[in-house]
């Protein structure tokens, strides 16, 4: 395996919380998959932090893919999956999956952290 690309992003937790308060379910459904919403909503005290972390991952992956919000990549094409007792992983769908394949990215490693009102994420794309 070899490194293909790297992306990093920061998200202010209070900013994400404010957008959720103003736009509600419409925002959540546009940005997050059903599975992501279920995971975050189950954490009533830290749901904003969890949403901010996932938002940062999506931005980091878009940067890693070299697309930003362009080339047909939708927010829900990048899904953060967290199985009990395991580290979070990323599952790509639609245009994001196609772009990753075309760039030779077969595996994506992510890391998420939260501190001082900030959520940060790193995404590393590798060949198979």
C-alpha positions as CSV (number, residue, x, y, z in Angstrom):
1,X,0.0,0.0,0.0
2,X,1.1,3.5,-0.7
3,X,-0.2,6.9,0.3
4,X,-2.3,8.6,-2.4
5,X,-3.8,11.7,-0.7
6,X,-4.3,13.4,2.6
7,X,-7.1,15.8,3.8
8,X,-7.6,17.6,7.1
9,X,-10.4,19.8,8.5
10,X,-11.6,21.6,11.6
11,X,-15.2,22.3,12.5
12,X,-16.4,24.5,15.4
13,X,-18.9,22.5,17.5
14,X,-21.0,25.6,18.4
15,X,-21.2,26.5,14.7
16,X,-22.6,23.1,13.8
17,X,-24.9,23.2,16.8
18,X,-26.2,26.6,15.6
19,X,-26.9,25.4,12.1
20,X,-28.8,22.4,13.5
21,X,-30.9,24.7,15.7
22,X,-31.7,27.0,12.8
23,X,-32.2,24.5,10.0
24,X,-33.1,21.3,11.9
25,X,-33.9,18.0,10.2
26,X,-33.6,19.5,6.7
27,X,-29.9,20.3,7.3
28,X,-29.2,17.0,9.0
29,X,-30.8,15.0,6.2
30,X,-28.9,16.9,3.5
31,X,-25.5,16.4,5.2
32,X,-25.7,13.1,7.2
33,X,-26.8,9.6,6.3
34,X,-29.6,7.9,8.3
35,X,-26.9,5.8,10.1
36,X,-24.9,8.9,11.0
37,X,-28.0,10.6,12.3
38,X,-28.9,7.6,14.4
39,X,-25.4,7.4,15.9
40,X,-25.2,11.1,16.8
41,X,-28.8,11.4,18.1
42,X,-28.2,8.5,20.4
43,X,-25.6,10.7,22.2
44,X,-27.9,13.3,23.6
45,X,-25.3,15.1,25.6
46,X,-22.6,15.1,22.9
47,X,-24.7,15.0,19.7
48,X,-23.4,18.3,18.4
49,X,-19.8,17.2,19.0
50,X,-20.5,14.0,17.1
51,X,-22.1,15.8,14.2
52,X,-19.2,18.3,14.1
53,X,-16.7,15.4,14.0
54,X,-18.6,13.7,11.1
55,X,-18.8,17.1,9.3
56,X,-15.1,17.5,9.6
57,X,-14.5,14.0,8.3
58,X,-16.7,14.7,5.2
59,X,-14.7,17.9,4.5
60,X,-11.4,16.1,5.1
61,X,-12.4,13.3,2.7
62,X,-13.5,15.8,0.0
63,X,-10.1,17.5,0.3
64,X,-8.4,14.1,0.1
65,X,-10.4,13.3,-3.0
66,X,-9.4,16.7,-4.5
67,X,-13.0,17.6,-5.2
68,X,-14.3,19.9,-2.5
69,X,-18.1,20.2,-3.1
70,X,-17.7,19.7,-6.8
71,X,-17.7,16.9,-9.4
72,X,-21.0,15.5,-8.2
73,X,-19.9,14.6,-4.7
74,X,-22.8,14.9,-2.2
75,X,-22.4,15.1,1.5
76,X,-24.2,11.8,2.0
77,X,-21.7,10.1,-0.4
78,X,-19.3,10.2,2.4
79,X,-20.5,8.2,5.4
80,X,-18.8,7.8,8.8
81,X,-19.5,4.3,10.2
82,X,-18.8,3.4,13.8
83,X,-19.4,-0.2,14.9
84,X,-19.5,-0.8,18.7
85,X,-16.0,-1.1,20.2
86,X,-14.3,-0.2,16.9
87,X,-12.7,2.9,15.5
88,X,-14.7,5.0,13.0
89,X,-14.3,4.2,9.3
90,X,-15.5,5.8,6.1
91,X,-17.8,4.2,3.5
92,X,-18.0,6.0,0.1
93,X,-21.0,6.0,-2.2
94,X,-21.9,7.5,-5.6
95,X,-19.5,10.1,-7.1
96,X,-17.2,10.0,-4.1
97,X,-16.7,6.2,-4.6
98,X,-16.1,6.6,-8.3
99,X,-13.6,9.4,-7.8
100,X,-11.7,7.4,-5.2
101,X,-11.5,4.5,-7.5
102,X,-10.3,6.6,-10.4
103,X,-7.5,8.0,-8.2
104,X,-6.4,4.5,-7.1
105,X,-7.7,5.0,-3.5
106,X,-8.7,1.6,-2.2
107,X,-8.7,2.3,1.5
108,X,-9.3,5.5,3.6
109,X,-8.0,5.9,7.2
110,X,-9.7,8.5,9.3
111,X,-9.1,10.0,12.7
112,X,-11.5,12.3,14.6
113,X,-10.8,14.3,17.8
114,X,-12.7,16.9,19.8
115,X,-11.2,19.5,22.2
116,X,-11.8,23.1,23.2
117,X,-15.0,23.4,21.1
118,X,-13.4,22.2,18.0
119,X,-13.8,18.9,16.1
120,X,-10.9,17.9,13.9
121,X,-10.5,15.1,11.3
122,X,-7.8,13.7,9.1
123,X,-8.4,11.4,6.1
124,X,-5.6,9.4,4.4
125,X,-6.2,7.6,1.1
126,X,-4.1,4.6,0.2
127,X,-3.9,2.2,-2.7
128,X,-5.0,-1.4,-2.0
